[in-house]
């Protein structure tokens, strides 16, 4: 696919449509790139939310940004960081998968 100036892509489906003309191997790389890019955008949003909440003094998960009202439980660390029950579950699953 030749490089050209394109309008901003608004969602994953539009990106997938753009990549439909690529060969199979290039499509796999493109799909991974799209997923990584969207993950990065989500991470940036969560980071900004966490930064804003910490500035106001509200307790929130340092990983996903859920407040104490949004999470079932927030576990505090000595340094002022928090982790919610859902992030603990996700971490547990990662550790189990890597055994």
Helices and strands as residue ranges (DSSP letters): H 12-19, H 24-56, E 74-76, E 82-84, H 85-97
